[in-house]
Amino acid sequence: MQKTIKGVNYYYQWLFGYKKQLPTLICLHGFTGSSQTFLPLFRETKKYNILAVDLIGHGNTDSFVHPYHYQFNKVCEAIVLLAENLGLETFSLFGYSMGARVALGIACMFPSKVEKLLLESGSPGLRTEKERHQRKKSDQQLAQFIYSHSLETFVDKWENLKLFETQKQLPKGIQETVRNQRLNQNKFGLICSLWFMGTGVQPSFWSELLVLSEIPTLLIVGSADSKFVAIAEEMRKLQSKIELAVVENAGHCVHLEKPDLVSKLVNKKMLEGEDFHGNLSN
C-alpha cells in the first residue's frame, strides 16, 4: 500500500492487518534494506499492530524525487505525517541502523508522538563538526562509488564490510535473501540517502537524550558489534533510564542473526513490560 506524503509515495504494509483499538509499532529498516527485512522477525500478535515502512530511496517508496525530500529532518517528519494519515496519533518505533537513527530523530523532534522506542544498532549521530565532516566525506565517496559502478559491484563491496562479517555464518538461503533485497534497490535512491540523510549530515542528538527519560527506550546491540555496543553504553551513561540488551554471538544486524531473541525483546520488554536489561543468548 502507498500514501503520498508531501509529494513522495511512501510504501507501507501492515504485517498482520490493522485493528484500531490496538497500539501500533512502526518498523524502519536500514540502508540498502526494505520493509521486507521484518517479515521473518514477527509472528502474528493480538496485542499490537505492526506497520513496516520503506524509507525514501528504498524498496517500493519513491526514489526519483527532489533531494530536498531526503533531508534527515524531512524524512522524520514524513514518517510522522504517514502515521497521522493512517489515523495514528501516537505510536511506538522499532528502527534498525539507519532506521534507528530516523526513529531516534522522530523521538527527539516529536516526543509526544512516541510511546516506546526500540533502537537496534542505532546512533544519535556524531558529536563534533570534525567527526561529521569526516563521515560526510566518507559517505560522499561511497556515493561516488555507487554512481561509478554497477549495483552488483557495490553490493559485493557492501556485504564484505567488517560490519557484516558475522552474517557470513548465516544459512546460505538467508544470505541470498538479504543480497537480493540489496540488489533490488536503485542507485539514485542509495546515493541520495548517503548525501542527504547519512550519519555525517544528520543532526547530533547526543544532547537531546534527556527526552528519552519520558519515553521507555530499549537499545539492542550484538555483542560482536563493538562499535555500537560502545555507543549504546555511552547513551546509557547520559540517560540512565535507557535500557540496553546485548545479544550474544550477534553482529550489527541482530534481528537477522537472532530473530527469536529480538522478537522476544520486542514482545516482552517493550510491549508487555518485562525487563530484559543485560546480555542475552540462546
N, C-alpha and C positions, 0 to 999 in steps of 0.2 A: 504494500500500500504506500501511497505517497501523499504528502501535503506540501503545498507551496508556501514557503516562509520567506517573505521579502524577496521574491523572485527566484528563489532556489528550491527545486523539488527535492525534498528530503524523503528518503525511503525508510520505512519502519515496519516492524512486524511484531504482533502480539504472539508470543511463543505458544501460549495455551489459551487463547481467547481473552476477552476482557469482561470483567464484572465490576460495575460501577461502585459497588459498596466496598470493594477491597482496595487496600493501598497498592501502589504501583512502584516497581523497581525498574528504573531506566538503565540499560546496559550500553556502554560506549566502548568500542573496540580500539585497538592500537593501530599504528602506522602500518600500511600495506594489508590491513585486515578488513573485516566487514562484520555485519551483524551475524553472519553465519558462524562465526567463531564460538558463539554462545549456545548453539543448538545442542551439542553433546553434553553441555555442562549441567543443564537444568532438567529436572523431571517435573511433571505436572504437579502443581501445588494448588490447594484450595484456599491458601491463606493470603496470597498476594498475586497481582498481575505482573507479568514480565514483558517489558517493552524493549526490544533491541533495535537500535538505530544505526544506519550507515552515516558516518560523518562525511562532511563535504569532501569531494575529491576521491571518495572511496565507494566500492560496491555499486549499488544502484542509485545512489544520490548523485545529483548533478556534479560534474567536474568542470565543464566548459562554461564557466560563468566568470564575471569580473573578479579579479584577485581581491578586491575590497571585501568580498564575502568570506574570504579565507582568513581574515584577520582574527586573531585569537578571541578577542572580546566579542566580535560579531558571531563567531561560532557558538560561544557560550550563550549569548542572547538568543540565537536561533533555536537551540535546544529547549530553552525555557518557553519560547513562543510556540514551538511544536507541541510541547506538553500542554500549554494553555489551549491550543487549537483542538487538542484531543480531550479537553474537559478536565485536565489535571491541574488543580490549583497548587497542590503540593505533591512531592514525590521523593523517593529515595534514589540514590545513584550508585551504580557499580561501574567503575571505569578501570580499564587496563592500559598501562603505559601512556600513550598519547591520550587515550580516553580518560585515564586517571587525571591527567593534567587538566583536561577540559572539565571533568567532574569537580575537581577542587576549585577551579576557576568559577564555576557556577555557584558553588557553596559560599565562596568569598564575596562574589558580586551580588548574589541573590539569596542570602542566608534564610530568609523567611520562606523560601520555596522548598528547601531541602529538609526532609525529615531525618534521613540517615544517610551516611556516606561510607562507601566501601572503596578503597583505593588499592589496586593491585599493581605493584611495581611502579608507583607514581612518584612525582616530584613536584615541589612547589616552585620550580624554576631555579634560576641561578641568582646568587646574591649580589654579585658585583658587576659593574659595567664591563670590566676586563673579561670576566668569565663569559658574559653574554656575547661580547664581540667575538671571542674565540669560537664559541659554539655557533654563532651565526655564520661565521666564515666557513666552518666545517660543514654546516648544513647546506650552504650555497655550493660548496664543492661537490657534495653528494648530488645535489640537484643538477649540477652541470654534468656529472657522470651519467645520470639518468637520461638527460637530454641527448647526450653524445653516443649512447649505446642502446642496444635493444633491451626491452623489458626483461627478457630471459637472462641476459648478461648481468643486469642489475640484480635480479633475484638470486642468481648464483653467488654474487658478491655478498648480498644482504644475509642470506641464510648461513653463510660461513663466518659471520661475525662471532667473536668470542661470546657476546651477549647471548647467543642462541646455541652455544655448544652443547648444552645438556639435551636439546631437542633431538640430537642425533641418536640418542638412546631410545627414542620412541619407536613404536612399531612402524614399519615402512608405510603402511596404509595411512596412518595419521600424518606422517611426514609429507606424503604425496598430497593429502587433502590441504594441508597448510600451504604447500608450494603452489597448488592450483589457485587458491584464494589470492595469493600474491600475483600470480601471472594473469589473473582476471582484472587487475587494476589497469588504469591508463596512466601514461607518463605525465600528462598535463596535471592531473589531479595530485599525483605524488609530488611533483615539482612545486606546485603552488602550496601544498601543505608544508613542505620544508621551508619555503621562502617566507610564508606569512603566518604560520602558526607553530613553527618549530620552537624548541626549548630556548634558542638564542634570542627570539623576538617576543616571546610571551612575557607578560608582567611577572615579576617575582612576588610570590605570595608568602614568603617566609615571615614577613612582618604582619601578615593577616591571619595567622593561625589561631589567634585568640578567638576568632569567630567560631572555631570548632568546639569551644567549651559548651556551646549551646546545641551542637549537632552531634549525636552519637556517631563516632568515627572509628572505623577499623582499617588498619593498614595490613595488607597481605603481601609478603615477600617470600622468595625462595632462598633457602639457606646458601645455595651456591652462587647467588647473585650478590656478591659482597658490596658492590657499589650501592645498590638500592636498599640493602639491609642497613648500611651506614646512614643513608638519607632518612630512612624510616625511624631509626633510633634517634637521630638528631631532631626530627619532628616531635617525637615523644618528649624529648627534653624540654622543648619550647612550649609544649601543650600537654600537660600530664594526663588530661582526660582522654587523649587519643589512645586507643588500644592497638597492640601490634601482635600479629600472628606470623611466626616464621615457620614456613613449611619445609621440613627436612627433605633433602635429596631432590630439590627442585631448583630450577633456574629462573629466568626472567618471566617467562610465560607460565605462571603457576597453574592457571586454570586448564591449560592444555596438558601439562605434565602430571598434575594431581587433581583431576576433576572432581573426584569424590570428596576429597578433603575440602576443596574450595566450596563446593556445593553445600557441604555440612556447615562451613563457616557462615555462608550467606544465610542459610535457613535458620540455624540455631542461634548464632551470636547476634546478628543484627535484626532479624525479624521475629525471633521468639525470645530474645533477651538473655540467652545463656552466655557466660563468659568463656571465651576461648583464648585469653591472653597467654602468650608463651610460644613454645615450639610444638609443632605438630608433626607426626609421622604416621605411616600406615600401621 
